[in-house]
Amino acid sequence: MGHDKETCTKQCAQLGAKYVLLDDATKQVYTLDDQAKAQAFAGHKVRLSGTLTGTKITVTSVEALG
């Protein structure tokens, strides 16, 4: 749906998909409570801080890596 990860992710979100965090090492997917904070980093590697409850993260902060 796009020519790169960022475009593809944002286009999916416009269609109703939710932003999530994928842990590349474990392939675990985590849902995020704050979609607005995640939007700016769509398709990028990030460091995310927050509180984990099961597979849901209450996001405190997000910062880009590399």
CHARMM internal coordinates of N, CA and C (Angstrom, degrees):
IC EDIT
DIST 1 N 1 CA 1.4565
DIST 1 CA 1 C 1.5161
ANGL 1 N 1 CA 1 C 112.49
DIST 1 C 2 N 1.2535
ANGL 1 CA 1 C 2 N 116.73
DIHE 1 N 1 CA 1 C 2 N 10.42
DIST 2 N 2 CA 1.4503
ANGL 1 C 2 N 2 CA 119.94
DIHE 1 CA 1 C 2 N 2 CA 178.55
DIST 2 CA 2 C 1.5071
ANGL 2 N 2 CA 2 C 108.87
DIHE 1 C 2 N 2 CA 2 C -172.16
DIST 2 C 3 N 1.2979
ANGL 2 CA 2 C 3 N 116.20
DIHE 2 N 2 CA 2 C 3 N 167.88
DIST 3 N 3 CA 1.4535
ANGL 2 C 3 N 3 CA 119.81
DIHE 2 CA 2 C 3 N 3 CA -176.82
DIST 3 CA 3 C 1.5230
ANGL 3 N 3 CA 3 C 113.31
DIHE 2 C 3 N 3 CA 3 C -88.08
DIST 3 C 4 N 1.3304
ANGL 3 CA 3 C 4 N 117.41
DIHE 3 N 3 CA 3 C 4 N -6.78
DIST 4 N 4 CA 1.4601
ANGL 3 C 4 N 4 CA 121.37
DIHE 3 CA 3 C 4 N 4 CA 176.86
DIST 4 CA 4 C 1.5316
ANGL 4 N 4 CA 4 C 109.29
DIHE 3 C 4 N 4 CA 4 C -150.31
DIST 4 C 5 N 1.3327
ANGL 4 CA 4 C 5 N 116.97
DIHE 4 N 4 CA 4 C 5 N 171.86
DIST 5 N 5 CA 1.4674
ANGL 4 C 5 N 5 CA 121.30
DIHE 4 CA 4 C 5 N 5 CA -176.02
DIST 5 CA 5 C 1.5258
ANGL 5 N 5 CA 5 C 112.49
DIHE 4 C 5 N 5 CA 5 C -61.06
DIST 5 C 6 N 1.3232
ANGL 5 CA 5 C 6 N 116.64
DIHE 5 N 5 CA 5 C 6 N -40.84
DIST 6 N 6 CA 1.4655
ANGL 5 C 6 N 6 CA 120.39
DIHE 5 CA 5 C 6 N 6 CA -177.94
DIST 6 CA 6 C 1.5326
ANGL 6 N 6 CA 6 C 111.19
DIHE 5 C 6 N 6 CA 6 C -63.84
DIST 6 C 7 N 1.3177
ANGL 6 CA 6 C 7 N 116.91
DIHE 6 N 6 CA 6 C 7 N -50.33
DIST 7 N 7 CA 1.4645
ANGL 6 C 7 N 7 CA 121.27
DIHE 6 CA 6 C 7 N 7 CA -179.28
DIST 7 CA 7 C 1.5212
ANGL 7 N 7 CA 7 C 111.21
DIHE 6 C 7 N 7 CA 7 C -62.14
DIST 7 C 8 N 1.3096
ANGL 7 CA 7 C 8 N 116.41
DIHE 7 N 7 CA 7 C 8 N -44.88
DIST 8 N 8 CA 1.4598
ANGL 7 C 8 N 8 CA 121.37
DIHE 7 CA 7 C 8 N 8 CA -179.57
DIST 8 CA 8 C 1.5306
ANGL 8 N 8 CA 8 C 110.52
DIHE 7 C 8 N 8 CA 8 C -60.91
DIST 8 C 9 N 1.3172
ANGL 8 CA 8 C 9 N 116.87
DIHE 8 N 8 CA 8 C 9 N -46.21
DIST 9 N 9 CA 1.4631
ANGL 8 C 9 N 9 CA 121.59
DIHE 8 CA 8 C 9 N 9 CA -179.50
DIST 9 CA 9 C 1.5191
ANGL 9 N 9 CA 9 C 111.23
DIHE 8 C 9 N 9 CA 9 C -62.06
DIST 9 C 10 N 1.3229
ANGL 9 CA 9 C 10 N 117.19
DIHE 9 N 9 CA 9 C 10 N -45.78
DIST 10 N 10 CA 1.4668
ANGL 9 C 10 N 10 CA 120.62
DIHE 9 CA 9 C 10 N 10 CA -178.89
DIST 10 CA 10 C 1.5284
ANGL 10 N 10 CA 10 C 111.81
DIHE 9 C 10 N 10 CA 10 C -66.43
DIST 10 C 11 N 1.3336
ANGL 10 CA 10 C 11 N 117.45
DIHE 10 N 10 CA 10 C 11 N -37.71
DIST 11 N 11 CA 1.4591
ANGL 10 C 11 N 11 CA 120.12
DIHE 10 CA 10 C 11 N 11 CA 178.69
DIST 11 CA 11 C 1.5350
ANGL 11 N 11 CA 11 C 110.65
DIHE 10 C 11 N 11 CA 11 C -66.41
DIST 11 C 12 N 1.3135
ANGL 11 CA 11 C 12 N 117.09
DIHE 11 N 11 CA 11 C 12 N -39.43
DIST 12 N 12 CA 1.4694
ANGL 11 C 12 N 12 CA 120.33
DIHE 11 CA 11 C 12 N 12 CA 176.46
DIST 12 CA 12 C 1.5282
ANGL 12 N 12 CA 12 C 110.58
DIHE 11 C 12 N 12 CA 12 C -63.21
DIST 12 C 13 N 1.3189
ANGL 12 CA 12 C 13 N 117.28
DIHE 12 N 12 CA 12 C 13 N -41.05
DIST 13 N 13 CA 1.4705
ANGL 12 C 13 N 13 CA 121.16
DIHE 12 CA 12 C 13 N 13 CA 178.71
DIST 13 CA 13 C 1.5256
ANGL 13 N 13 CA 13 C 111.12
DIHE 12 C 13 N 13 CA 13 C -63.68
DIST 13 C 14 N 1.3267
ANGL 13 CA 13 C 14 N 117.21
DIHE 13 N 13 CA 13 C 14 N -37.25
DIST 14 N 14 CA 1.4619
ANGL 13 C 14 N 14 CA 120.17
DIHE 13 CA 13 C 14 N 14 CA 177.72
DIST 14 CA 14 C 1.5203
ANGL 14 N 14 CA 14 C 111.38
DIHE 13 C 14 N 14 CA 14 C -64.68
DIST 14 C 15 N 1.3268
ANGL 14 CA 14 C 15 N 116.84
DIHE 14 N 14 CA 14 C 15 N -25.91
DIST 15 N 15 CA 1.4538
ANGL 14 C 15 N 15 CA 121.77
DIHE 14 CA 14 C 15 N 15 CA 179.11
DIST 15 CA 15 C 1.5279
ANGL 15 N 15 CA 15 C 112.52
DIHE 14 C 15 N 15 CA 15 C -88.00
DIST 15 C 16 N 1.3389
ANGL 15 CA 15 C 16 N 116.15
DIHE 15 N 15 CA 15 C 16 N 0.38
DIST 16 N 16 CA 1.4575
ANGL 15 C 16 N 16 CA 119.65
DIHE 15 CA 15 C 16 N 16 CA 175.92
DIST 16 CA 16 C 1.5162
ANGL 16 N 16 CA 16 C 116.05
DIHE 15 C 16 N 16 CA 16 C 114.56
DIST 16 C 17 N 1.3311
ANGL 16 CA 16 C 17 N 118.02
DIHE 16 N 16 CA 16 C 17 N -5.88
DIST 17 N 17 CA 1.4595
ANGL 16 C 17 N 17 CA 120.48
DIHE 16 CA 16 C 17 N 17 CA 177.34
DIST 17 CA 17 C 1.5268
ANGL 17 N 17 CA 17 C 109.69
DIHE 16 C 17 N 17 CA 17 C -69.28
DIST 17 C 18 N 1.3097
ANGL 17 CA 17 C 18 N 116.09
DIHE 17 N 17 CA 17 C 18 N 158.01
DIST 18 N 18 CA 1.4670
ANGL 17 C 18 N 18 CA 121.80
DIHE 17 CA 17 C 18 N 18 CA -179.67
DIST 18 CA 18 C 1.5212
ANGL 18 N 18 CA 18 C 109.53
DIHE 17 C 18 N 18 CA 18 C -105.41
DIST 18 C 19 N 1.3259
ANGL 18 CA 18 C 19 N 116.22
DIHE 18 N 18 CA 18 C 19 N 148.23
DIST 19 N 19 CA 1.4576
ANGL 18 C 19 N 19 CA 121.06
DIHE 18 CA 18 C 19 N 19 CA 173.69
DIST 19 CA 19 C 1.5201
ANGL 19 N 19 CA 19 C 108.24
DIHE 18 C 19 N 19 CA 19 C -73.13
DIST 19 C 20 N 1.3349
ANGL 19 CA 19 C 20 N 115.92
DIHE 19 N 19 CA 19 C 20 N 137.89
DIST 20 N 20 CA 1.4553
ANGL 19 C 20 N 20 CA 122.97
DIHE 19 CA 19 C 20 N 20 CA 178.97
DIST 20 CA 20 C 1.5226
ANGL 20 N 20 CA 20 C 108.29
DIHE 19 C 20 N 20 CA 20 C -135.30
DIST 20 C 21 N 1.3126
ANGL 20 CA 20 C 21 N 115.62
DIHE 20 N 20 CA 20 C 21 N 169.70
DIST 21 N 21 CA 1.4642
ANGL 20 C 21 N 21 CA 121.54
DIHE 20 CA 20 C 21 N 21 CA 174.49
DIST 21 CA 21 C 1.5183
ANGL 21 N 21 CA 21 C 107.21
DIHE 20 C 21 N 21 CA 21 C -111.00
DIST 21 C 22 N 1.3344
ANGL 21 CA 21 C 22 N 117.18
DIHE 21 N 21 CA 21 C 22 N 127.70
DIST 22 N 22 CA 1.4561
ANGL 21 C 22 N 22 CA 122.63
DIHE 21 CA 21 C 22 N 22 CA 175.93
DIST 22 CA 22 C 1.5136
ANGL 22 N 22 CA 22 C 108.22
DIHE 21 C 22 N 22 CA 22 C -107.14
DIST 22 C 23 N 1.3312
ANGL 22 CA 22 C 23 N 116.63
DIHE 22 N 22 CA 22 C 23 N 122.65
DIST 23 N 23 CA 1.4607
ANGL 22 C 23 N 23 CA 121.84
DIHE 22 CA 22 C 23 N 23 CA 174.03
DIST 23 CA 23 C 1.5249
ANGL 23 N 23 CA 23 C 106.61
DIHE 22 C 23 N 23 CA 23 C -85.33
DIST 23 C 24 N 1.3373
ANGL 23 CA 23 C 24 N 117.09
DIHE 23 N 23 CA 23 C 24 N 107.71
DIST 24 N 24 CA 1.4618
ANGL 23 C 24 N 24 CA 121.36
DIHE 23 CA 23 C 24 N 24 CA -177.07
DIST 24 CA 24 C 1.5250
ANGL 24 N 24 CA 24 C 112.55
DIHE 23 C 24 N 24 CA 24 C -58.77
DIST 24 C 25 N 1.3187
ANGL 24 CA 24 C 25 N 117.58
DIHE 24 N 24 CA 24 C 25 N -35.54
DIST 25 N 25 CA 1.4685
ANGL 24 C 25 N 25 CA 120.93
DIHE 24 CA 24 C 25 N 25 CA -176.77
DIST 25 CA 25 C 1.5239
ANGL 25 N 25 CA 25 C 112.29
DIHE 24 C 25 N 25 CA 25 C -67.68
DIST 25 C 26 N 1.3297
ANGL 25 CA 25 C 26 N 117.06
DIHE 25 N 25 CA 25 C 26 N -42.09
DIST 26 N 26 CA 1.4688
ANGL 25 C 26 N 26 CA 120.59
DIHE 25 CA 25 C 26 N 26 CA -175.63
DIST 26 CA 26 C 1.5207
ANGL 26 N 26 CA 26 C 113.35
DIHE 25 C 26 N 26 CA 26 C -104.45
DIST 26 C 27 N 1.3379
ANGL 26 CA 26 C 27 N 116.72
DIHE 26 N 26 CA 26 C 27 N -11.28
DIST 27 N 27 CA 1.4764
ANGL 26 C 27 N 27 CA 123.64
DIHE 26 CA 26 C 27 N 27 CA -175.27
DIST 27 CA 27 C 1.5309
ANGL 27 N 27 CA 27 C 112.01
DIHE 26 C 27 N 27 CA 27 C 64.29
DIST 27 C 28 N 1.3286
ANGL 27 CA 27 C 28 N 116.87
DIHE 27 N 27 CA 27 C 28 N 19.34
DIST 28 N 28 CA 1.4700
ANGL 27 C 28 N 28 CA 122.64
DIHE 27 CA 27 C 28 N 28 CA 177.17
DIST 28 CA 28 C 1.5304
ANGL 28 N 28 CA 28 C 109.34
DIHE 27 C 28 N 28 CA 28 C -79.98
DIST 28 C 29 N 1.3185
ANGL 28 CA 28 C 29 N 116.45
DIHE 28 N 28 CA 28 C 29 N 137.50
DIST 29 N 29 CA 1.4567
ANGL 28 C 29 N 29 CA 122.46
DIHE 28 CA 28 C 29 N 29 CA 177.63
DIST 29 CA 29 C 1.5254
ANGL 29 N 29 CA 29 C 108.16
DIHE 28 C 29 N 29 CA 29 C -106.64
DIST 29 C 30 N 1.3279
ANGL 29 CA 29 C 30 N 116.23
DIHE 29 N 29 CA 29 C 30 N 131.43
DIST 30 N 30 CA 1.4567
ANGL 29 C 30 N 30 CA 122.58
DIHE 29 CA 29 C 30 N 30 CA 179.38
DIST 30 CA 30 C 1.5259
ANGL 30 N 30 CA 30 C 109.78
DIHE 29 C 30 N 30 CA 30 C -116.78
DIST 30 C 31 N 1.3179
ANGL 30 CA 30 C 31 N 117.06
DIHE 30 N 30 CA 30 C 31 N 133.35
DIST 31 N 31 CA 1.4575
ANGL 30 C 31 N 31 CA 120.69
DIHE 30 CA 30 C 31 N 31 CA 175.30
DIST 31 CA 31 C 1.5230
ANGL 31 N 31 CA 31 C 108.59
DIHE 30 C 31 N 31 CA 31 C -80.66
DIST 31 C 32 N 1.3232
ANGL 31 CA 31 C 32 N 115.95
DIHE 31 N 31 CA 31 C 32 N 152.24
DIST 32 N 32 CA 1.4683
ANGL 31 C 32 N 32 CA 121.75
DIHE 31 CA 31 C 32 N 32 CA -177.23
DIST 32 CA 32 C 1.5166
ANGL 32 N 32 CA 32 C 109.85
DIHE 31 C 32 N 32 CA 32 C -119.16
DIST 32 C 33 N 1.3268
ANGL 32 CA 32 C 33 N 116.42
DIHE 32 N 32 CA 32 C 33 N 135.69
DIST 33 N 33 CA 1.4630
ANGL 32 C 33 N 33 CA 119.31
DIHE 32 CA 32 C 33 N 33 CA -178.99
DIST 33 CA 33 C 1.5178
ANGL 33 N 33 CA 33 C 112.68
DIHE 32 C 33 N 33 CA 33 C -78.00
DIST 33 C 34 N 1.3308
ANGL 33 CA 33 C 34 N 118.52
DIHE 33 N 33 CA 33 C 34 N -27.53
DIST 34 N 34 CA 1.4562
ANGL 33 C 34 N 34 CA 122.34
DIHE 33 CA 33 C 34 N 34 CA -175.28
DIST 34 CA 34 C 1.5267
ANGL 34 N 34 CA 34 C 109.85
DIHE 33 C 34 N 34 CA 34 C -110.00
DIST 34 C 35 N 1.3154
ANGL 34 CA 34 C 35 N 116.18
DIHE 34 N 34 CA 34 C 35 N 91.78
DIST 35 N 35 CA 1.4571
ANGL 34 C 35 N 35 CA 121.91
DIHE 34 CA 34 C 35 N 35 CA -177.93
DIST 35 CA 35 C 1.5283
ANGL 35 N 35 CA 35 C 112.15
DIHE 34 C 35 N 35 CA 35 C -66.66
DIST 35 C 36 N 1.3265
ANGL 35 CA 35 C 36 N 117.69
DIHE 35 N 35 CA 35 C 36 N -31.76
DIST 36 N 36 CA 1.4680
ANGL 35 C 36 N 36 CA 121.56
DIHE 35 CA 35 C 36 N 36 CA -178.83
DIST 36 CA 36 C 1.5282
ANGL 36 N 36 CA 36 C 111.22
DIHE 35 C 36 N 36 CA 36 C -65.12
DIST 36 C 37 N 1.3261
ANGL 36 CA 36 C 37 N 117.70
DIHE 36 N 36 CA 36 C 37 N -40.92
DIST 37 N 37 CA 1.4701
ANGL 36 C 37 N 37 CA 120.43
DIHE 36 CA 36 C 37 N 37 CA 178.65
DIST 37 CA 37 C 1.5183
ANGL 37 N 37 CA 37 C 110.82
DIHE 36 C 37 N 37 CA 37 C -66.26
DIST 37 C 38 N 1.3154
ANGL 37 CA 37 C 38 N 117.21
DIHE 37 N 37 CA 37 C 38 N -35.83
DIST 38 N 38 CA 1.4618
ANGL 37 C 38 N 38 CA 121.45
DIHE 37 CA 37 C 38 N 38 CA -178.10
DIST 38 CA 38 C 1.5267
ANGL 38 N 38 CA 38 C 112.39
DIHE 37 C 38 N 38 CA 38 C -73.93
DIST 38 C 39 N 1.3038
ANGL 38 CA 38 C 39 N 117.53
DIHE 38 N 38 CA 38 C 39 N -31.62
DIST 39 N 39 CA 1.4619
ANGL 38 C 39 N 39 CA 122.11
DIHE 38 CA 38 C 39 N 39 CA -173.71
DIST 39 CA 39 C 1.5296
ANGL 39 N 39 CA 39 C 113.05
DIHE 38 C 39 N 39 CA 39 C -55.39
DIST 39 C 40 N 1.2967
ANGL 39 CA 39 C 40 N 118.14
DIHE 39 N 39 CA 39 C 40 N -41.48
DIST 40 N 40 CA 1.4683
ANGL 39 C 40 N 40 CA 121.58
DIHE 39 CA 39 C 40 N 40 CA -177.39
DIST 40 CA 40 C 1.5250
ANGL 40 N 40 CA 40 C 112.55
DIHE 39 C 40 N 40 CA 40 C -65.20
DIST 40 C 41 N 1.3376
ANGL 40 CA 40 C 41 N 117.37
DIHE 40 N 40 CA 40 C 41 N -17.96
DIST 41 N 41 CA 1.4575
ANGL 40 C 41 N 41 CA 121.46
DIHE 40 CA 40 C 41 N 41 CA -175.68
DIST 41 CA 41 C 1.5290
ANGL 41 N 41 CA 41 C 112.59
DIHE 40 C 41 N 41 CA 41 C -113.02
DIST 41 C 42 N 1.3071
ANGL 41 CA 41 C 42 N 117.36
DIHE 41 N 41 CA 41 C 42 N 17.44
DIST 42 N 42 CA 1.4656
ANGL 41 C 42 N 42 CA 122.74
DIHE 41 CA 41 C 42 N 42 CA -176.27
DIST 42 CA 42 C 1.5227
ANGL 42 N 42 CA 42 C 111.28
DIHE 41 C 42 N 42 CA 42 C -52.96
DIST 42 C 43 N 1.3300
ANGL 42 CA 42 C 43 N 116.12
DIHE 42 N 42 CA 42 C 43 N 126.53
DIST 43 N 43 CA 1.4573
ANGL 42 C 43 N 43 CA 121.43
DIHE 42 CA 42 C 43 N 43 CA 175.86
DIST 43 CA 43 C 1.5121
ANGL 43 N 43 CA 43 C 115.24
DIHE 42 C 43 N 43 CA 43 C 79.45
DIST 43 C 44 N 1.3254
ANGL 43 CA 43 C 44 N 118.37
DIHE 43 N 43 CA 43 C 44 N 5.17
DIST 44 N 44 CA 1.4615
ANGL 43 C 44 N 44 CA 122.32
DIHE 43 CA 43 C 44 N 44 CA -177.75
DIST 44 CA 44 C 1.5198
ANGL 44 N 44 CA 44 C 111.26
DIHE 43 C 44 N 44 CA 44 C -112.54
DIST 44 C 45 N 1.3195
ANGL 44 CA 44 C 45 N 116.31
DIHE 44 N 44 CA 44 C 45 N 157.78
DIST 45 N 45 CA 1.4593
ANGL 44 C 45 N 45 CA 120.82
DIHE 44 CA 44 C 45 N 45 CA 172.82
DIST 45 CA 45 C 1.5184
ANGL 45 N 45 CA 45 C 107.83
DIHE 44 C 45 N 45 CA 45 C -77.77
DIST 45 C 46 N 1.3400
ANGL 45 CA 45 C 46 N 115.67
DIHE 45 N 45 CA 45 C 46 N 136.05
DIST 46 N 46 CA 1.4616
ANGL 45 C 46 N 46 CA 120.89
DIHE 45 CA 45 C 46 N 46 CA -175.75
DIST 46 CA 46 C 1.5187
ANGL 46 N 46 CA 46 C 111.37
DIHE 45 C 46 N 46 CA 46 C -136.96
DIST 46 C 47 N 1.3213
ANGL 46 CA 46 C 47 N 114.62
DIHE 46 N 46 CA 46 C 47 N 163.51
DIST 47 N 47 CA 1.4608
ANGL 46 C 47 N 47 CA 122.98
DIHE 46 CA 46 C 47 N 47 CA 166.41
DIST 47 CA 47 C 1.5147
ANGL 47 N 47 CA 47 C 104.69
DIHE 46 C 47 N 47 CA 47 C -110.65
DIST 47 C 48 N 1.3010
ANGL 47 CA 47 C 48 N 115.85
DIHE 47 N 47 CA 47 C 48 N 122.54
DIST 48 N 48 CA 1.4515
ANGL 47 C 48 N 48 CA 121.71
DIHE 47 CA 47 C 48 N 48 CA -175.65
DIST 48 CA 48 C 1.5230
ANGL 48 N 48 CA 48 C 109.13
DIHE 47 C 48 N 48 CA 48 C -117.36
DIST 48 C 49 N 1.3274
ANGL 48 CA 48 C 49 N 116.68
DIHE 48 N 48 CA 48 C 49 N 136.19
DIST 49 N 49 CA 1.4591
ANGL 48 C 49 N 49 CA 121.90
DIHE 48 CA 48 C 49 N 49 CA 174.72
DIST 49 CA 49 C 1.5061
ANGL 49 N 49 CA 49 C 109.11
DIHE 48 C 49 N 49 CA 49 C -116.35
DIST 49 C 50 N 1.3221
ANGL 49 CA 49 C 50 N 115.71
DIHE 49 N 49 CA 49 C 50 N 145.44
DIST 50 N 50 CA 1.4516
ANGL 49 C 50 N 50 CA 120.12
DIHE 49 CA 49 C 50 N 50 CA 179.61
DIST 50 CA 50 C 1.5081
ANGL 50 N 50 CA 50 C 111.02
DIHE 49 C 50 N 50 CA 50 C 168.28
DIST 50 C 51 N 1.3246
ANGL 50 CA 50 C 51 N 115.31
DIHE 50 N 50 CA 50 C 51 N -164.26
DIST 51 N 51 CA 1.4540
ANGL 50 C 51 N 51 CA 122.08
DIHE 50 CA 50 C 51 N 51 CA -179.41
DIST 51 CA 51 C 1.5209
ANGL 51 N 51 CA 51 C 108.90
DIHE 50 C 51 N 51 CA 51 C -113.04
DIST 51 C 52 N 1.3295
ANGL 51 CA 51 C 52 N 115.80
DIHE 51 N 51 CA 51 C 52 N 126.98
DIST 52 N 52 CA 1.4534
ANGL 51 C 52 N 52 CA 121.93
DIHE 51 CA 51 C 52 N 52 CA -178.72
DIST 52 CA 52 C 1.5236
ANGL 52 N 52 CA 52 C 109.85
DIHE 51 C 52 N 52 CA 52 C -97.16
DIST 52 C 53 N 1.3394
ANGL 52 CA 52 C 53 N 115.56
DIHE 52 N 52 CA 52 C 53 N 126.11
DIST 53 N 53 CA 1.4568
ANGL 52 C 53 N 53 CA 122.43
DIHE 52 CA 52 C 53 N 53 CA 174.09
DIST 53 CA 53 C 1.5229
ANGL 53 N 53 CA 53 C 106.78
DIHE 52 C 53 N 53 CA 53 C -128.07
DIST 53 C 54 N 1.3186
ANGL 53 CA 53 C 54 N 116.58
DIHE 53 N 53 CA 53 C 54 N 105.34
DIST 54 N 54 CA 1.4593
ANGL 53 C 54 N 54 CA 120.17
DIHE 53 CA 53 C 54 N 54 CA -174.00
DIST 54 CA 54 C 1.5137
ANGL 54 N 54 CA 54 C 109.54
DIHE 53 C 54 N 54 CA 54 C 66.21
DIST 54 C 55 N 1.3375
ANGL 54 CA 54 C 55 N 116.86
DIHE 54 N 54 CA 54 C 55 N -114.43
DIST 55 N 55 CA 1.4718
ANGL 54 C 55 N 55 CA 121.13
DIHE 54 CA 54 C 55 N 55 CA 176.48
DIST 55 CA 55 C 1.5230
ANGL 55 N 55 CA 55 C 111.22
DIHE 54 C 55 N 55 CA 55 C -115.96
DIST 55 C 56 N 1.3422
ANGL 55 CA 55 C 56 N 116.67
DIHE 55 N 55 CA 55 C 56 N 18.92
DIST 56 N 56 CA 1.4653
ANGL 55 C 56 N 56 CA 121.15
DIHE 55 CA 55 C 56 N 56 CA 177.73
DIST 56 CA 56 C 1.5272
ANGL 56 N 56 CA 56 C 109.20
DIHE 55 C 56 N 56 CA 56 C -110.64
DIST 56 C 57 N 1.3275
ANGL 56 CA 56 C 57 N 115.68
DIHE 56 N 56 CA 56 C 57 N 134.47
DIST 57 N 57 CA 1.4596
ANGL 56 C 57 N 57 CA 121.19
DIHE 56 CA 56 C 57 N 57 CA 178.71
DIST 57 CA 57 C 1.5253
ANGL 57 N 57 CA 57 C 109.54
DIHE 56 C 57 N 57 CA 57 C -111.96
DIST 57 C 58 N 1.3328
ANGL 57 CA 57 C 58 N 115.19
DIHE 57 N 57 CA 57 C 58 N 125.76
DIST 58 N 58 CA 1.4527
ANGL 57 C 58 N 58 CA 121.78
DIHE 57 CA 57 C 58 N 58 CA 169.79
DIST 58 CA 58 C 1.5236
ANGL 58 N 58 CA 58 C 105.38
DIHE 57 C 58 N 58 CA 58 C -86.76
DIST 58 C 59 N 1.3197
ANGL 58 CA 58 C 59 N 116.87
DIHE 58 N 58 CA 58 C 59 N 107.67
DIST 59 N 59 CA 1.4683
ANGL 58 C 59 N 59 CA 123.04
DIHE 58 CA 58 C 59 N 59 CA -169.17
DIST 59 CA 59 C 1.5299
ANGL 59 N 59 CA 59 C 111.31
DIHE 58 C 59 N 59 CA 59 C -77.37
DIST 59 C 60 N 1.3379
ANGL 59 CA 59 C 60 N 114.24
DIHE 59 N 59 CA 59 C 60 N 129.69
DIST 60 N 60 CA 1.4552
ANGL 59 C 60 N 60 CA 122.02
DIHE 59 CA 59 C 60 N 60 CA 173.31
DIST 60 CA 60 C 1.5260
ANGL 60 N 60 CA 60 C 110.25
DIHE 59 C 60 N 60 CA 60 C -98.26
DIST 60 C 61 N 1.3542
ANGL 60 CA 60 C 61 N 114.91
DIHE 60 N 60 CA 60 C 61 N -47.98
DIST 61 N 61 CA 1.4642
ANGL 60 C 61 N 61 CA 119.33
DIHE 60 CA 60 C 61 N 61 CA 179.56
DIST 61 CA 61 C 1.5263
ANGL 61 N 61 CA 61 C 110.12
DIHE 60 C 61 N 61 CA 61 C -154.73
DIST 61 C 62 N 1.3420
ANGL 61 CA 61 C 62 N 114.11
DIHE 61 N 61 CA 61 C 62 N 157.41
DIST 62 N 62 CA 1.4578
ANGL 61 C 62 N 62 CA 122.08
DIHE 61 CA 61 C 62 N 62 CA 177.98
DIST 62 CA 62 C 1.5155
ANGL 62 N 62 CA 62 C 107.33
DIHE 61 C 62 N 62 CA 62 C -136.58
DIST 62 C 63 N 1.3446
ANGL 62 CA 62 C 63 N 116.54
DIHE 62 N 62 CA 62 C 63 N 134.73
DIST 63 N 63 CA 1.4655
ANGL 62 C 63 N 63 CA 120.04
DIHE 62 CA 62 C 63 N 63 CA 175.24
DIST 63 CA 63 C 1.5141
ANGL 63 N 63 CA 63 C 109.41
DIHE 62 C 63 N 63 CA 63 C -137.59
DIST 63 C 64 N 1.3086
ANGL 63 CA 63 C 64 N 116.27
DIHE 63 N 63 CA 63 C 64 N 144.55
DIST 64 N 64 CA 1.4588
ANGL 63 C 64 N 64 CA 122.00
DIHE 63 CA 63 C 64 N 64 CA -179.32
DIST 64 CA 64 C 1.5263
ANGL 64 N 64 CA 64 C 110.57
DIHE 63 C 64 N 64 CA 64 C -72.64
DIST 64 C 65 N 1.3180
ANGL 64 CA 64 C 65 N 115.79
DIHE 64 N 64 CA 64 C 65 N 146.33
DIST 65 N 65 CA 1.4530
ANGL 64 C 65 N 65 CA 121.88
DIHE 64 CA 64 C 65 N 65 CA 173.93
DIST 65 CA 65 C 1.5233
ANGL 65 N 65 CA 65 C 108.85
DIHE 64 C 65 N 65 CA 65 C -108.91
DIST 65 C 66 N 1.3235
ANGL 65 CA 65 C 66 N 115.37
DIHE 65 N 65 CA 65 C 66 N 137.13
DIST 66 N 66 CA 1.4650
ANGL 65 C 66 N 66 CA 120.55
DIHE 65 CA 65 C 66 N 66 CA 175.97
DIST 66 CA 66 C 1.4362
ANGL 66 N 66 CA 66 C 113.12
DIHE 65 C 66 N 66 CA 66 C 60.81
END
COOR INIT
IC SEED 1 N 1 CA 1 C
IC BUILD
